[in-house]
Amino acid sequence: MDFSFAVHDNALFIPLIGNSDVVASADDLKLKKQNYAQVVIDPARSSALFVARFLNSDFGIEIRERGKTPAVIPRLSKQSLAALSIFVPESKV
């Protein structure tokens, strides 16, 4: 059975293991799909591309690393993803 994500506008894909990039397109996944969490961003708050770039910055990578549960293979969980702090500027629209 092949796993696939539902199609959503303004979504990004965060790797749950390892340190691969956060991407804004399922076509750009480097790991198996089950090793990612799809996060839909409220377009009134930010864009998926901005959040992906933030999470791929040195600071964003550190935030992701700190959110991983200690284990043989450190991993982000649903709870740790929900607790990640994302810094977005105020919209000027």
TIROLO-29466 format. One record per atom (N, C-alpha, C): residue number from 0; residue in one letter; chain; x negated, z negated, y negated. Coordinates in steps of 0.02 Angstrom, whole numbers. Each point is the difference from the previous one (the first is absolute). Layout:
BEGIN
NODE_NUM_a_A_X_Z_Y
...
END
This chain:
BEGIN
NODE_0_m_A_-42_0_59
NODE_0_m_A_42_0_-59
NODE_0_m_A_-44_0_-62
NODE_1_d_A_12_46_-45
NODE_1_d_A_-40_6_-61
NODE_1_d_A_32_-39_-56
NODE_2_f_A_-38_-46_-30
NODE_2_f_A_24_-41_-55
NODE_2_f_A_-3_39_-64
NODE_3_s_A_51_-7_-42
NODE_3_s_A_-3_32_-66
NODE_3_s_A_34_-47_-51
NODE_4_f_A_-22_7_-62
NODE_4_f_A_29_-39_-54
NODE_4_f_A_59_36_-29
NODE_5_a_A_49_-38_-24
NODE_5_a_A_56_29_-37
NODE_5_a_A_-28_28_-65
NODE_6_v_A_30_53_-25
NODE_6_v_A_-22_31_-62
NODE_6_v_A_32_-37_-59
NODE_7_h_A_-42_-25_-44
NODE_7_h_A_23_-35_-61
NODE_7_h_A_-40_26_-59
NODE_8_d_A_33_6_-57
NODE_8_d_A_-35_16_-62
NODE_8_d_A_-40_-62_-20
NODE_9_n_A_-56_10_-32
NODE_9_n_A_-41_-53_-29
NODE_9_n_A_-21_-52_52
NODE_10_a_A_-23_23_57
NODE_10_a_A_-23_-45_53
NODE_10_a_A_-76_7_8
NODE_11_l_A_-30_-53_26
NODE_11_l_A_-71_3_18
NODE_11_l_A_-9_-31_68
NODE_12_f_A_-59_10_28
NODE_12_f_A_-16_-22_68
NODE_12_f_A_-63_-42_-2
NODE_13_i_A_8_-64_19
NODE_13_i_A_-56_-47_-2
NODE_13_i_A_-25_-12_71
NODE_14_p_A_-65_10_12
NODE_14_p_A_-27_-13_66
NODE_14_p_A_3_-75_15
NODE_15_l_A_24_-18_60
NODE_15_l_A_5_-70_19
NODE_15_l_A_-65_-27_29
NODE_16_i_A_-42_45_25
NODE_16_i_A_-65_-19_28
NODE_16_i_A_-54_42_-33
NODE_17_g_A_-62_-24_4
NODE_17_g_A_-55_39_-26
NODE_17_g_A_1_3_-76
NODE_18_n_A_-38_48_-26
NODE_18_n_A_-4_6_-73
NODE_18_n_A_10_72_-23
NODE_19_s_A_44_36_35
NODE_19_s_A_17_68_-21
NODE_19_s_A_37_-3_-67
NODE_20_d_A_1_57_-34
NODE_20_d_A_35_4_-64
NODE_20_d_A_75_-7_7
NODE_21_v_A_30_-29_-51
NODE_21_v_A_73_2_-9
NODE_21_v_A_16_71_-24
NODE_22_v_A_51_31_28
NODE_22_v_A_16_69_-19
NODE_22_v_A_74_5_-19
NODE_23_a_A_15_52_-39
NODE_23_a_A_69_10_-24
NODE_23_a_A_35_55_38
NODE_24_s_A_-31_25_54
NODE_24_s_A_31_52_41
NODE_24_s_A_-16_-13_74
NODE_25_a_A_51_7_42
NODE_25_a_A_-10_-9_72
NODE_25_a_A_-48_53_27
NODE_26_d_A_-7_56_-34
NODE_26_d_A_-47_52_21
NODE_26_d_A_-73_-22_-6
NODE_27_d_A_-13_-51_-39
NODE_27_d_A_-69_-23_-13
NODE_27_d_A_-21_-59_44
NODE_28_l_A_41_-20_48
NODE_28_l_A_-17_-56_43
NODE_28_l_A_-61_16_42
NODE_29_k_A_-46_-48_6
NODE_29_k_A_-60_9_40
NODE_29_k_A_4_-36_67
NODE_30_l_A_40_-54_2
NODE_30_l_A_9_-39_61
NODE_30_l_A_65_20_34
NODE_31_k_A_13_-28_58
NODE_31_k_A_65_11_32
NODE_31_k_A_54_-28_-45
NODE_32_k_A_58_33_0
NODE_32_k_A_54_-19_-46
NODE_32_k_A_21_-73_8
NODE_33_q_A_-2_-26_61
NODE_33_q_A_23_-69_11
NODE_33_q_A_-47_-52_-32
NODE_34_n_A_-58_23_-25
NODE_34_n_A_-46_-45_-33
NODE_34_n_A_8_-1_-76
NODE_35_y_A_56_27_-24
NODE_35_y_A_16_1_-71
NODE_35_y_A_67_-33_-12
NODE_36_a_A_8_-26_-60
NODE_36_a_A_65_-22_-25
NODE_36_a_A_20_47_-56
NODE_37_q_A_62_23_3
NODE_37_q_A_26_42_-54
NODE_37_q_A_33_-47_-51
NODE_38_v_A_-19_6_-63
NODE_38_v_A_27_-41_-53
NODE_38_v_A_31_46_-52
NODE_39_v_A_63_-11_-14
NODE_39_v_A_35_40_-51
NODE_39_v_A_-4_-38_-65
NODE_40_i_A_-25_33_-52
NODE_40_i_A_-8_-30_-66
NODE_40_i_A_59_17_-44
NODE_41_d_A_28_-50_-33
NODE_41_d_A_54_11_-48
NODE_41_d_A_-28_42_-57
NODE_42_p_A_26_60_-11
NODE_42_p_A_-28_43_-52
NODE_42_p_A_7_-29_-71
NODE_43_a_A_45_-47_-10
NODE_43_a_A_5_-33_-65
NODE_43_a_A_-58_-48_-12
NODE_44_r_A_-35_-19_54
NODE_44_r_A_-56_-48_-5
NODE_44_r_A_-68_35_-1
NODE_45_s_A_-8_53_40
NODE_45_s_A_-65_34_3
NODE_45_s_A_7_63_43
NODE_46_s_A_-55_35_7
NODE_46_s_A_-1_59_45
NODE_46_s_A_-42_-17_61
NODE_47_a_A_18_30_56
NODE_47_a_A_-37_-12_62
NODE_47_a_A_-73_21_-8
NODE_48_l_A_-12_55_-35
NODE_48_l_A_-68_24_-10
NODE_48_l_A_-42_-51_-39
NODE_49_f_A_29_-30_-52
NODE_49_f_A_-36_-51_-39
NODE_49_f_A_-16_-60_44
NODE_50_v_A_49_-24_38
NODE_50_v_A_-10_-59_43
NODE_50_v_A_-52_15_53
NODE_51_a_A_2_60_29
NODE_51_a_A_-50_19_50
NODE_51_a_A_-70_0_-31
NODE_52_r_A_-6_28_-59
NODE_52_r_A_-66_0_-33
NODE_52_r_A_-24_-71_-15
NODE_53_f_A_46_-43_-22
NODE_53_f_A_-18_-70_-12
NODE_53_f_A_-24_-32_65
NODE_54_l_A_36_8_54
NODE_54_l_A_-18_-31_64
NODE_54_l_A_-64_29_30
NODE_55_n_A_-21_59_-23
NODE_55_n_A_-62_30_23
NODE_55_n_A_-59_-17_-46
NODE_56_s_A_14_-33_-56
NODE_56_s_A_-55_-22_-44
NODE_56_s_A_-37_-58_33
NODE_57_d_A_-59_-16_-26
NODE_57_d_A_-38_-57_29
NODE_57_d_A_43_-63_-1
NODE_58_f_A_35_-13_-55
NODE_58_f_A_43_-60_-5
NODE_58_f_A_58_4_50
NODE_59_g_A_31_59_5
NODE_59_g_A_55_8_47
NODE_59_g_A_-21_-9_72
NODE_60_i_A_-59_25_17
NODE_60_i_A_-26_-8_69
NODE_60_i_A_-11_-75_14
NODE_61_e_A_-27_-35_-49
NODE_61_e_A_-10_-72_8
NODE_61_e_A_66_-36_10
NODE_62_i_A_51_19_-37
NODE_62_i_A_67_-31_8
NODE_62_i_A_26_14_71
NODE_63_r_A_-8_62_23
NODE_63_r_A_23_16_68
NODE_63_r_A_-38_-40_53
NODE_64_e_A_-65_-6_-9
NODE_64_e_A_-41_-37_49
NODE_64_e_A_20_-74_3
NODE_65_r_A_13_-29_-58
NODE_65_r_A_20_-70_-2
NODE_65_r_A_69_-12_32
NODE_66_g_A_41_52_2
NODE_66_g_A_67_-6_29
NODE_66_g_A_1_5_76
NODE_67_k_A_-55_21_30
NODE_67_k_A_-1_10_73
NODE_67_k_A_-3_-67_36
NODE_68_t_A_36_-3_55
NODE_68_t_A_0_-60_42
NODE_68_t_A_-64_-1_41
NODE_69_p_A_-32_-57_5
NODE_69_p_A_-61_-3_40
NODE_69_p_A_17_8_74
NODE_70_a_A_-34_45_33
NODE_70_a_A_10_14_71
NODE_70_a_A_-59_41_24
NODE_71_v_A_1_17_63
NODE_71_v_A_-53_43_27
NODE_71_v_A_-2_65_-41
NODE_72_i_A_59_28_-13
NODE_72_i_A_6_57_-45
NODE_72_i_A_42_-24_-60
NODE_73_p_A_-33_-15_-57
NODE_73_p_A_39_-22_-59
NODE_73_p_A_53_51_-18
NODE_74_r_A_59_-24_-19
NODE_74_r_A_57_44_-9
NODE_74_r_A_45_-25_-56
NODE_75_l_A_29_46_-37
NODE_75_l_A_52_-18_-49
NODE_75_l_A_65_-6_38
NODE_76_s_A_39_-51_-17
NODE_76_s_A_66_-9_30
NODE_76_s_A_53_16_-52
NODE_77_k_A_62_2_22
NODE_77_k_A_56_12_-47
NODE_77_k_A_1_-54_-54
NODE_78_q_A_-12_-62_19
NODE_78_q_A_-1_-55_-48
NODE_78_q_A_-58_6_-49
NODE_79_s_A_-59_18_26
NODE_79_s_A_-57_6_-45
NODE_79_s_A_6_60_-47
NODE_80_l_A_32_54_24
NODE_80_l_A_13_58_-43
NODE_80_l_A_47_-20_-57
NODE_81_a_A_51_-38_16
NODE_81_a_A_49_-20_-50
NODE_81_a_A_-32_-46_-52
NODE_82_a_A_-53_-35_19
NODE_82_a_A_-33_-47_-45
NODE_82_a_A_-57_31_-41
NODE_83_l_A_-17_64_12
NODE_83_l_A_-54_32_-38
NODE_83_l_A_18_3_-74
NODE_84_s_A_-48_-16_-41
NODE_84_s_A_10_4_-73
NODE_84_s_A_-23_69_-24
NODE_85_i_A_45_37_-30
NODE_85_i_A_-15_65_-27
NODE_85_i_A_6_-5_-76
NODE_86_f_A_-52_22_-35
NODE_86_f_A_1_-4_-73
NODE_86_f_A_15_69_-28
NODE_87_v_A_58_5_-33
NODE_87_v_A_20_64_-30
NODE_87_v_A_14_-11_-75
NODE_88_p_A_-22_47_-41
NODE_88_p_A_13_-7_-72
NODE_88_p_A_75_10_-14
NODE_89_e_A_22_-26_-56
NODE_89_e_A_69_10_-20
NODE_89_e_A_12_73_-15
NODE_90_s_A_60_23_17
NODE_90_s_A_19_69_-14
NODE_90_s_A_14_7_-74
NODE_91_k_A_-21_56_-28
NODE_91_k_A_12_12_-72
NODE_91_k_A_59_47_-10
NODE_92_v_A_39_11_54
NODE_92_v_A_57_45_-4
NODE_92_v_A_59_-35_-30
END
